[in-house]
Amino acid sequence: MKSPFEVAVAGVTFRPRYPNNLWEIANAIIQVFGDGRKTGQVTATLVREPDNEHDPNAIQVFVAGEHIGYIPAQQAAWVANSMDAGEKWGALVDRLVVSPDNPEQPGLRIKVSKDES
C-alpha cells in the first residue's frame, strides 16, 4: 500500500460521544478552512493498540486528544507492521461524510501518510 492513502475511520458509531464528537471536528474544519483559504490542518494521531481483543493490528485514531475510531482492519494490517518496525505514521482529517439517507450518522475520512522526515 502506498502512502498517502485516504480511508474512512472505522468504529466511529461505537465511541461514547458519537455523533457530537464528529460535529465538533466538522466545526474545527470550518474554522480552519472556512474562509476558503487553507490556513492550517486538522491532524489525527495514530496509536498502535496491539492488545486489542478484536484485532492485534489495531490502530486507534485520535483527534484533539479524543479516541474517535480505528484505521480499518485491511489497511491497519499493513500500517501496523510498518509502525512495529519503527516507522512513524500520521494523518490529517480530510472530511466529514454525511449521507442524505442517514444524516444523523456522519462518518469521517482521513488521509494517512508515513512520516518521511
Protein Blocks (a to p, Z undefined) as FASTA:
>chain_A
ZZddddddehklmpmklcklmmmmmmmmmmmmmnopafbdcdddddddfkbmkbmkbccd
deehiafbdcdfklmmmmmmmmmnopacddddfbdcddfklmmlccddddddddfZZ
